[in-house]
Amino acid sequence: MKAKMVGRSSWRRFLTRRKYKRLVKAVFPRNPHDSECNDREMERLTVYALTTPEKLPKIGLYLERRVGKKFARREYGHLRVAIQILHALLQACHVDLRLFA
């Protein structure tokens, strides 16, 4: 019975997590030392950022917090993926570059 409750609470947490957080998290590989990002999810994130530019500051802050944690844990593969995400977002959203500041 307890296993079902744990499963339900993690599923609720997934559903209540903001869409931009789910998209950013989906780009990262499961292995923290792997530097290959999920290209399909990267494309979904850039399309989301292009269609909702008002979310760019939140995406940037979330990515900044995530990079800080990854750096503290020395997960350098995820750091490379974070740089790839920033690079893709800067290329795709160059018109709304002021929102990254």
MMTF fields as JSON, N, C-alpha, C and O atoms, coordinates in Angstrom:
{
  "mmtfVersion": "1.0.0",
  "mmtfProducer": "UNKNOWN",
  "numBonds": 403,
  "numAtoms": 404,
  "numGroups": 101,
  "numChains": 1,
  "numModels": 1,
  "chainsPerModel": [1],
  "groupsPerChain": [101],
  "chainIdList": ["A"],
  "bondAtomList": [4, 2, 8, 6, 12, 10, 16, 14, 20, 18, 24, 22, 28, 26, 32, 30, 36, 34, 40, 38, 44, 42, 48, 46, 52, 50, 56, 54, 60, 58, 64, 62, 68, 66, 72, 70, 76, 74, 80, 78, 84, 82, 88, 86, 92, 90, 96, 94, 100, 98, 104, 102, 108, 106, 112, 110, 116, 114, 120, 118, 124, 122, 128, 126, 132, 130, 136, 134, 140, 138, 144, 142, 148, 146, 152, 150, 156, 154, 160, 158, 164, 162, 168, 166, 172, 170, 176, 174, 180, 178, 184, 182, 188, 186, 192, 190, 196, 194, 200, 198, 204, 202, 208, 206, 212, 210, 216, 214, 220, 218, 224, 222, 228, 226, 232, 230, 236, 234, 240, 238, 244, 242, 248, 246, 252, 250, 256, 254, 260, 258, 264, 262, 268, 266, 272, 270, 276, 274, 280, 278, 284, 282, 288, 286, 292, 290, 296, 294, 300, 298, 304, 302, 308, 306, 312, 310, 316, 314, 320, 318, 324, 322, 328, 326, 332, 330, 336, 334, 340, 338, 344, 342, 348, 346, 352, 350, 356, 354, 360, 358, 364, 362, 368, 366, 372, 370, 376, 374, 380, 378, 384, 382, 388, 386, 392, 390, 396, 394, 400, 398],
  "bondOrderList": [1, 1, 1, 1, 1, 1, 1, 1, 1, 1, 1, 1, 1, 1, 1, 1, 1, 1, 1, 1, 1, 1, 1, 1, 1, 1, 1, 1, 1, 1, 1, 1, 1, 1, 1, 1, 1, 1, 1, 1, 1, 1, 1, 1, 1, 1, 1, 1, 1, 1, 1, 1, 1, 1, 1, 1, 1, 1, 1, 1, 1, 1, 1, 1, 1, 1, 1, 1, 1, 1, 1, 1, 1, 1, 1, 1, 1, 1, 1, 1, 1, 1, 1, 1, 1, 1, 1, 1, 1, 1, 1, 1, 1, 1, 1, 1, 1, 1, 1, 1],
  "groupList": [{"groupName": "MET", "atomNameList": ["N", "CA", "C", "O"], "elementList": ["N", "C", "C", "O"], "formalChargeList": [0, 0, 0, 0], "bondAtomList": [1, 0, 2, 1, 3, 2], "bondOrderList": [1, 1, 2], "singleLetterCode": "M", "chemCompType": "L-PEPTIDE LINKING"}, {"groupName": "LYS", "atomNameList": ["N", "CA", "C", "O"], "elementList": ["N", "C", "C", "O"], "formalChargeList": [0, 0, 0, 0], "bondAtomList": [1, 0, 2, 1, 3, 2], "bondOrderList": [1, 1, 2], "singleLetterCode": "K", "chemCompType": "L-PEPTIDE LINKING"}, {"groupName": "ALA", "atomNameList": ["N", "CA", "C", "O"], "elementList": ["N", "C", "C", "O"], "formalChargeList": [0, 0, 0, 0], "bondAtomList": [1, 0, 2, 1, 3, 2], "bondOrderList": [1, 1, 2], "singleLetterCode": "A", "chemCompType": "L-PEPTIDE LINKING"}, {"groupName": "VAL", "atomNameList": ["N", "CA", "C", "O"], "elementList": ["N", "C", "C", "O"], "formalChargeList": [0, 0, 0, 0], "bondAtomList": [1, 0, 2, 1, 3, 2], "bondOrderList": [1, 1, 2], "singleLetterCode": "V", "chemCompType": "L-PEPTIDE LINKING"}, {"groupName": "GLY", "atomNameList": ["N", "CA", "C", "O"], "elementList": ["N", "C", "C", "O"], "formalChargeList": [0, 0, 0, 0], "bondAtomList": [1, 0, 2, 1, 3, 2], "bondOrderList": [1, 1, 2], "singleLetterCode": "G", "chemCompType": "PEPTIDE LINKING"}, {"groupName": "ARG", "atomNameList": ["N", "CA", "C", "O"], "elementList": ["N", "C", "C", "O"], "formalChargeList": [0, 0, 0, 0], "bondAtomList": [1, 0, 2, 1, 3, 2], "bondOrderList": [1, 1, 2], "singleLetterCode": "R", "chemCompType": "L-PEPTIDE LINKING"}, {"groupName": "SER", "atomNameList": ["N", "CA", "C", "O"], "elementList": ["N", "C", "C", "O"], "formalChargeList": [0, 0, 0, 0], "bondAtomList": [1, 0, 2, 1, 3, 2], "bondOrderList": [1, 1, 2], "singleLetterCode": "S", "chemCompType": "L-PEPTIDE LINKING"}, {"groupName": "TRP", "atomNameList": ["N", "CA", "C", "O"], "elementList": ["N", "C", "C", "O"], "formalChargeList": [0, 0, 0, 0], "bondAtomList": [1, 0, 2, 1, 3, 2], "bondOrderList": [1, 1, 2], "singleLetterCode": "W", "chemCompType": "L-PEPTIDE LINKING"}, {"groupName": "PHE", "atomNameList": ["N", "CA", "C", "O"], "elementList": ["N", "C", "C", "O"], "formalChargeList": [0, 0, 0, 0], "bondAtomList": [1, 0, 2, 1, 3, 2], "bondOrderList": [1, 1, 2], "singleLetterCode": "F", "chemCompType": "L-PEPTIDE LINKING"}, {"groupName": "LEU", "atomNameList": ["N", "CA", "C", "O"], "elementList": ["N", "C", "C", "O"], "formalChargeList": [0, 0, 0, 0], "bondAtomList": [1, 0, 2, 1, 3, 2], "bondOrderList": [1, 1, 2], "singleLetterCode": "L", "chemCompType": "L-PEPTIDE LINKING"}, {"groupName": "THR", "atomNameList": ["N", "CA", "C", "O"], "elementList": ["N", "C", "C", "O"], "formalChargeList": [0, 0, 0, 0], "bondAtomList": [1, 0, 2, 1, 3, 2], "bondOrderList": [1, 1, 2], "singleLetterCode": "T", "chemCompType": "L-PEPTIDE LINKING"}, {"groupName": "TYR", "atomNameList": ["N", "CA", "C", "O"], "elementList": ["N", "C", "C", "O"], "formalChargeList": [0, 0, 0, 0], "bondAtomList": [1, 0, 2, 1, 3, 2], "bondOrderList": [1, 1, 2], "singleLetterCode": "Y", "chemCompType": "L-PEPTIDE LINKING"}, {"groupName": "PRO", "atomNameList": ["N", "CA", "C", "O"], "elementList": ["N", "C", "C", "O"], "formalChargeList": [0, 0, 0, 0], "bondAtomList": [1, 0, 2, 1, 3, 2], "bondOrderList": [1, 1, 2], "singleLetterCode": "P", "chemCompType": "L-PEPTIDE LINKING"}, {"groupName": "ASN", "atomNameList": ["N", "CA", "C", "O"], "elementList": ["N", "C", "C", "O"], "formalChargeList": [0, 0, 0, 0], "bondAtomList": [1, 0, 2, 1, 3, 2], "bondOrderList": [1, 1, 2], "singleLetterCode": "N", "chemCompType": "L-PEPTIDE LINKING"}, {"groupName": "HIS", "atomNameList": ["N", "CA", "C", "O"], "elementList": ["N", "C", "C", "O"], "formalChargeList": [0, 0, 0, 0], "bondAtomList": [1, 0, 2, 1, 3, 2], "bondOrderList": [1, 1, 2], "singleLetterCode": "H", "chemCompType": "L-PEPTIDE LINKING"}, {"groupName": "ASP", "atomNameList": ["N", "CA", "C", "O"], "elementList": ["N", "C", "C", "O"], "formalChargeList": [0, 0, 0, 0], "bondAtomList": [1, 0, 2, 1, 3, 2], "bondOrderList": [1, 1, 2], "singleLetterCode": "D", "chemCompType": "L-PEPTIDE LINKING"}, {"groupName": "GLU", "atomNameList": ["N", "CA", "C", "O"], "elementList": ["N", "C", "C", "O"], "formalChargeList": [0, 0, 0, 0], "bondAtomList": [1, 0, 2, 1, 3, 2], "bondOrderList": [1, 1, 2], "singleLetterCode": "E", "chemCompType": "L-PEPTIDE LINKING"}, {"groupName": "CYS", "atomNameList": ["N", "CA", "C", "O"], "elementList": ["N", "C", "C", "O"], "formalChargeList": [0, 0, 0, 0], "bondAtomList": [1, 0, 2, 1, 3, 2], "bondOrderList": [1, 1, 2], "singleLetterCode": "C", "chemCompType": "L-PEPTIDE LINKING"}, {"groupName": "ILE", "atomNameList": ["N", "CA", "C", "O"], "elementList": ["N", "C", "C", "O"], "formalChargeList": [0, 0, 0, 0], "bondAtomList": [1, 0, 2, 1, 3, 2], "bondOrderList": [1, 1, 2], "singleLetterCode": "I", "chemCompType": "L-PEPTIDE LINKING"}, {"groupName": "GLN", "atomNameList": ["N", "CA", "C", "O"], "elementList": ["N", "C", "C", "O"], "formalChargeList": [0, 0, 0, 0], "bondAtomList": [1, 0, 2, 1, 3, 2], "bondOrderList": [1, 1, 2], "singleLetterCode": "Q", "chemCompType": "L-PEPTIDE LINKING"}],
  "groupTypeList": [0, 1, 2, 1, 0, 3, 4, 5, 6, 6, 7, 5, 5, 8, 9, 10, 5, 5, 1, 11, 1, 5, 9, 3, 1, 2, 3, 8, 12, 5, 13, 12, 14, 15, 6, 16, 17, 13, 15, 5, 16, 0, 16, 5, 9, 10, 3, 11, 2, 9, 10, 10, 12, 16, 1, 9, 12, 1, 18, 4, 9, 11, 9, 16, 5, 5, 3, 4, 1, 1, 8, 2, 5, 5, 16, 11, 4, 14, 9, 5, 3, 2, 18, 19, 18, 9, 14, 2, 9, 9, 19, 2, 17, 14, 3, 15, 9, 5, 9, 8, 2],
  "groupIdList": [1, 2, 3, 4, 5, 6, 7, 8, 9, 10, 11, 12, 13, 14, 15, 16, 17, 18, 19, 20, 21, 22, 23, 24, 25, 26, 27, 28, 29, 30, 31, 32, 33, 34, 35, 36, 37, 38, 39, 40, 41, 42, 43, 44, 45, 46, 47, 48, 49, 50, 51, 52, 53, 54, 55, 56, 57, 58, 59, 60, 61, 62, 63, 64, 65, 66, 67, 68, 69, 70, 71, 72, 73, 74, 75, 76, 77, 78, 79, 80, 81, 82, 83, 84, 85, 86, 87, 88, 89, 90, 91, 92, 93, 94, 95, 96, 97, 98, 99, 100, 101],
  "secStructList": [7, 2, 2, 2, 2, 2, 2, 2, 2, 2, 2, 2, 2, 2, 2, 2, 1, 7, 2, 2, 2, 2, 2, 2, 2, 2, 2, 1, 7, 1, 1, 6, 6, 7, 7, 7, 7, 7, 2, 2, 2, 2, 2, 2, 2, 2, 2, 2, 2, 2, 2, 7, 4, 4, 4, 2, 2, 2, 2, 2, 2, 2, 2, 2, 2, 2, 2, 2, 2, 2, 2, 2, 6, 6, 7, 2, 2, 2, 2, 2, 2, 2, 2, 2, 2, 2, 2, 2, 2, 2, 2, 2, 6, 4, 4, 4, 4, 4, 4, 4, 7],
  "xCoordList": [0.823, 0.0, 0.864, 0.526, 1.975, 2.827, 3.502, 3.71, 3.839, 4.474, 3.554, 4.017, 2.26, 1.317, 1.28, 1.174, 1.365, 1.339, 2.57, 2.469, 3.718, 4.931, 4.82, 5.189, 4.313, 4.142, 3.184, 3.423, 2.12, 1.145, 1.709, 1.468, 2.45, 2.983, 4.025, 4.09, 4.839, 5.816, 5.109, 5.553, 4.028, 3.268, 2.607, 2.58, 2.085, 1.494, 2.551, 2.307, 3.715, 4.81, 5.182, 5.461, 5.181, 5.488, 4.439, 4.775, 3.179, 2.114, 2.093, 1.704, 2.505, 2.484, 3.75, 3.797, 4.764, 5.99, 5.695, 4.993, 6.22, 5.987, 6.478, 7.405, 5.85, 6.165, 7.608, 8.278, 8.109, 9.478, 10.475, 11.538, 10.157, 11.045, 11.057, 12.108, 9.884, 9.819, 10.595, 11.288, 10.476, 11.175, 12.689, 13.427, 13.151, 14.595, 15.121, 16.176, 14.395, 14.845, 14.89, 15.748, 13.978, 13.92, 15.112, 15.448, 15.748, 16.896, 18.107, 18.914, 18.241, 19.403, 19.337, 18.259, 20.489, 20.51, 20.388, 20.608, 20.04, 19.905, 21.255, 21.353, 22.289, 23.628, 24.244, 24.372, 24.632, 25.158, 26.513, 26.924, 27.199, 28.508, 28.429, 29.443, 27.242, 27.026, 26.767, 25.976, 27.418, 27.272, 26.393, 26.365, 25.683, 24.782, 23.388, 22.776, 22.905, 21.58, 20.522, 20.826, 19.297, 18.17, 17.758, 17.16, 18.07, 17.841, 16.364, 15.988, 15.539, 14.098, 13.548, 12.761, 13.955, 13.5, 14.105, 13.474, 15.33, 15.95, 15.121, 14.906, 14.668, 13.843, 12.516, 12.035, 11.932, 10.683, 10.894, 10.036, 12.024, 12.32, 12.499, 11.993, 13.206, 13.41, 12.1, 11.863, 11.255, 9.95, 9.112, 8.439, 9.149, 8.417, 8.944, 8.165, 10.255, 10.845, 10.5, 10.3, 10.43, 10.06, 8.595, 8.259, 7.73, 6.303, 5.905, 4.917, 6.654, 6.366, 7.631, 8.266, 8.0, 9.245, 9.207, 10.262, 8.028, 7.96, 8.48, 8.748, 8.627, 9.166, 10.691, 11.287, 11.326, 12.787, 13.521, 14.477, 13.11, 13.813, 13.687, 14.642, 12.513, 12.327, 13.148, 13.718, 13.206, 14.026, 15.486, 16.191, 15.94, 17.332, 17.658, 18.711, 16.757, 17.0, 17.005, 17.838, 16.073, 16.025, 17.292, 17.86, 17.719, 18.936, 20.16, 21.07, 20.178, 21.288, 21.355, 22.436, 20.209, 20.185, 20.62, 21.349, 20.163, 20.499, 21.991, 22.611, 22.562, 23.998, 24.807, 25.831, 24.36, 25.054, 25.106, 26.134, 23.988, 23.952, 24.845, 25.562, 24.797, 25.598, 27.087, 27.892, 27.452, 28.855, 29.333, 30.453, 28.492, 28.865, 29.042, 29.865, 28.275, 28.376, 29.408, 29.635, 30.023, 31.028, 30.469, 31.128, 29.263, 28.631, 28.882, 28.021, 30.071, 30.527, 29.796, 29.723, 29.258, 28.463, 27.21, 26.842, 26.561, 25.364, 25.712, 24.9, 26.896, 27.31, 27.459, 27.088, 27.997, 28.114, 26.737, 26.534, 25.804, 24.44, 23.805, 23.098, 24.05, 23.505, 24.06, 23.337, 25.331, 25.915, 25.281, 25.043, 25.007, 24.337, 22.918, 22.459, 22.238, 20.893, 20.957, 20.189, 21.866, 22.004, 22.358, 21.817, 23.25, 23.649, 22.446, 22.242, 21.656, 20.486, 19.446, 18.84, 19.241, 18.264, 18.726, 17.918, 20.006, 20.515, 20.438, 20.157, 20.681, 20.561, 19.109, 18.811, 18.214, 16.811, 16.098, 15.258, 16.419, 15.686, 16.531, 16.479, 17.307, 18.21, 17.451, 18.003, 16.205, 15.402, 15.051, 15.023, 14.79, 14.418, 15.604, 15.445, 16.761, 17.983, 17.96, 18.565, 17.273, 17.218, 16.534, 16.759, 15.708, 15.008, 15.922, 15.575, 17.082, 18.031, 18.762, 19.299, 18.793, 19.549, 18.932, 19.455],
  "yCoordList": [-1.194, 0.0, 1.254, 2.245, 1.211, 2.38, 2.686, 3.854, 1.67, 1.879, 2.645, 3.466, 2.384, 3.118, 4.593, 5.451, 4.89, 6.278, 7.025, 8.187, 6.39, 7.04, 7.318, 8.398, 6.346, 6.529, 7.665, 8.447, 7.751, 8.812, 10.176, 11.136, 10.277, 11.589, 12.056, 13.247, 11.144, 11.573, 11.955, 12.871, 11.283, 11.631, 13.003, 13.789, 13.295, 14.614, 15.7, 16.78, 15.407, 16.38, 16.673, 17.815, 15.617, 15.797, 16.673, 17.542, 16.452, 17.223, 18.669, 19.554, 18.925, 20.292, 21.058, 22.275, 20.386, 21.073, 21.93, 21.492, 23.129, 24.053, 23.455, 22.644, 23.864, 23.278, 23.558, 22.669, 24.778, 25.085, 24.246, 23.907, 23.904, 23.061, 21.636, 20.998, 21.14, 19.795, 19.724, 18.742, 20.777, 20.775, 20.835, 20.121, 21.679, 21.78, 20.466, 19.989, 19.885, 18.628, 17.499, 16.621, 17.509, 16.445, 16.488, 15.47, 17.639, 17.754, 17.029, 16.483, 17.019, 16.412, 14.887, 14.307, 14.232, 12.76, 12.229, 12.959, 10.967, 10.357, 10.229, 10.439, 9.887, 9.749, 11.139, 11.844, 11.566, 12.913, 13.156, 14.307, 12.117, 12.3, 12.191, 12.319, 11.958, 11.876, 13.284, 14.025, 13.661, 15.016, 15.075, 16.094, 14.001, 13.985, 14.435, 13.815, 15.507, 15.994, 15.338, 14.785, 15.411, 14.868, 15.92, 16.934, 15.689, 16.691, 17.0, 18.148, 15.979, 16.2, 17.107, 18.012, 16.87, 17.714, 19.11, 20.086, 19.208, 20.518, 21.339, 22.536, 20.679, 21.37, 21.81, 22.909, 20.957, 21.333, 22.527, 23.406, 22.565, 23.686, 24.985, 26.028, 24.936, 26.157, 26.647, 27.853, 25.73, 26.14, 26.773, 27.778, 26.196, 26.759, 28.159, 29.071, 28.317, 29.62, 30.651, 31.824, 30.228, 31.147, 31.555, 32.704, 30.643, 30.951, 31.692, 32.427, 31.512, 32.223, 32.923, 32.46, 34.034, 34.71, 35.285, 35.56, 35.472, 35.992, 34.988, 35.358, 33.73, 32.69, 32.599, 31.856, 33.339, 33.249, 33.586, 32.891, 34.634, 34.877, 33.711, 33.386, 33.082, 31.95, 30.749, 30.036, 30.527, 29.426, 29.674, 28.758, 30.915, 31.257, 31.07, 30.532, 31.514, 31.362, 29.903, 29.482, 29.13, 27.702, 26.996, 26.163, 27.338, 26.732, 27.151, 26.351, 28.393, 28.869, 28.103, 27.697, 27.906, 27.14, 25.696, 25.119, 25.134, 23.747, 23.594, 22.614, 24.563, 24.529, 24.641, 23.973, 25.48, 25.604, 24.286, 23.926, 23.573, 22.273, 21.259, 20.493, 21.259, 20.304, 20.583, 19.654, 21.855, 22.202, 21.764, 21.272, 21.94, 21.531, 20.014, 19.527, 19.28, 17.817, 17.294, 16.088, 18.196, 17.868, 16.948, 16.003, 17.24, 16.496, 17.266, 17.996, 17.084, 17.906, 17.607, 18.476, 16.417, 16.108, 16.967, 17.476, 17.121, 17.958, 19.423, 20.183, 19.829, 21.218, 21.484, 22.553, 20.519, 20.674, 20.765, 21.539, 19.983, 20.025, 21.389, 21.937, 21.932, 23.247, 24.327, 25.24, 24.219, 25.177, 25.023, 26.018, 23.799, 23.57, 24.153, 24.695, 24.041, 24.612, 26.126, 26.721, 26.746, 28.201, 28.645, 29.632, 27.93, 28.264, 28.182, 29.073, 27.123, 26.956, 28.043, 28.568, 28.379, 29.415, 30.785, 31.584, 31.064, 32.358, 32.485, 33.568, 31.401, 31.447, 31.579, 32.341, 30.86, 30.861, 32.135, 32.647, 32.649, 33.808, 35.057, 35.841, 35.267, 36.418, 37.749, 38.776, 37.745, 38.972, 39.37, 40.558, 38.407, 38.653, 38.497, 38.05, 38.856, 38.671, 39.477, 39.075, 40.594, 41.447, 40.733, 41.085, 39.743, 39.035, 38.102, 37.685, 37.763, 36.911, 37.675, 37.06, 38.976, 39.795, 39.802, 40.446],
  "zCoordList": [0.0, 0.0, 0.0, -0.647, 0.723, 0.804, -0.537, -0.866, -1.3, -2.604, -3.538, -4.33, -3.454, -4.293, -3.915, -4.791, -2.653, -2.209, -2.685, -3.078, -2.658, -3.128, -4.614, -5.076, -5.37, -6.801, -7.122, -8.042, -6.375, -6.606, -6.282, -7.014, -5.208, -4.839, -5.846, -6.152, -6.367, -7.373, -8.661, -9.354, -8.996, -10.197, -10.031, -10.977, -8.86, -8.601, -8.687, -9.225, -8.157, -8.217, -9.663, -10.029, -10.484, -11.905, -12.573, -13.377, -12.247, -12.872, -12.411, -13.173, -11.175, -10.671, -11.019, -10.838, -11.509, -11.906, -13.134, -14.046, -13.155, -14.262, -15.569, -15.587, -16.656, -17.956, -18.348, -18.872, -18.107, -18.493, -17.702, -18.223, -16.459, -15.668, -16.199, -16.263, -16.58, -17.155, -18.463, -18.726, -19.289, -20.572, -20.385, -21.064, -19.473, -19.219, -18.662, -19.08, -17.728, -17.127, -18.143, -18.053, -19.107, -20.111, -21.069, -21.674, -21.215, -22.123, -21.55, -22.302, -20.235, -19.595, -19.664, -19.536, -19.867, -19.858, -18.433, -17.467, -18.314, -16.983, -16.282, -15.072, -17.036, -16.476, -16.329, -17.331, -15.118, -14.929, -15.589, -15.735, -15.983, -16.612, -18.129, -18.815, -18.651, -20.083, -20.614, -20.03, -21.708, -22.229, -23.477, -24.166, -23.77, -24.926, -24.476, -23.606, -25.071, -24.706, -25.586, -26.643, -25.136, -25.885, -26.912, -26.552, -28.183, -29.226, -29.427, -29.664, -29.332, -29.514, -28.425, -28.704, -27.199, -26.089, -26.167, -25.761, -26.69, -26.882, -27.873, -27.682, -28.92, -29.91, -29.293, -29.567, -28.467, -27.795, -26.874, -26.791, -26.185, -25.293, -26.078, -25.664, -27.195, -27.977, -28.595, -28.66, -29.046, -29.581, -28.476, -28.704, -27.292, -26.154, -25.816, -25.54, -25.841, -25.529, -26.6, -26.287, -27.849, -28.92, -28.843, -29.13, -28.465, -28.416, -27.145, -27.149, -26.055, -24.801, -24.308, -23.36, -24.943, -24.547, -23.135, -22.563, -22.561, -21.192, -20.172, -19.028, -20.564, -19.671, -19.719, -18.938, -20.619, -20.733, -19.429, -19.086, -18.686, -17.406, -16.428, -15.723, -16.384, -15.478, -15.928, -15.102, -17.234, -17.761, -17.411, -16.99, -17.586, -17.268, -15.799, -15.459, -14.918, -13.48, -13.064, -12.261, -13.614, -13.278, -13.759, -13.052, -14.96, -15.497, -14.677, -14.462, -14.226, -13.392, -12.072, -11.645, -11.426, -10.176, -10.396, -9.588, -11.491, -11.803, -12.09, -11.676, -12.797, -13.093, -11.812, -11.665, -10.881, -9.601, -8.845, -8.272, -8.851, -8.173, -8.885, -8.24, -10.21, -10.986, -10.809, -10.743, -10.733, -10.539, -9.16, -9.017, -8.146, -6.791, -6.7, -5.926, -7.486, -7.48, -8.481, -8.574, -9.219, -10.24, -11.33, -11.763, -11.754, -12.843, -14.136, -14.627, -14.662, -15.781, -17.082, -17.951, -17.24, -18.426, -18.486, -19.545, -17.34, -17.287, -17.485, -18.012, -17.073, -17.309, -18.804, -19.289, -19.525, -20.983, -21.629, -22.565, -21.133, -21.66, -21.363, -22.208, -20.184, -19.833, -20.764, -21.162, -21.106, -22.039, -23.418, -24.103, -23.827, -25.103, -25.092, -26.098, -23.968, -23.861, -23.991, -24.747, -23.258, -23.341, -24.754, -25.253, -25.387, -26.751, -27.696, -28.521, -27.576, -28.443, -28.18, -29.114, -26.907, -26.589, -27.053, -27.527, -26.924, -27.378, -28.892, -29.407, -29.608, -31.058, -31.495, -32.415, -30.859, -31.276, -30.851, -31.59, -29.68, -29.111, -29.124, -28.176, -30.169, -30.19, -30.206, -29.81, -30.654, -30.65, -29.211, -28.89, -28.364, -26.97, -26.029, -24.893, -26.485, -25.699, -24.399, -23.405, -24.411, -23.202, -22.041, -20.883, -22.334, -21.262, -20.49, -19.385, -21.04, -20.321, -19.227, -18.305, -19.307, -18.353, -16.984, -16.075]
}
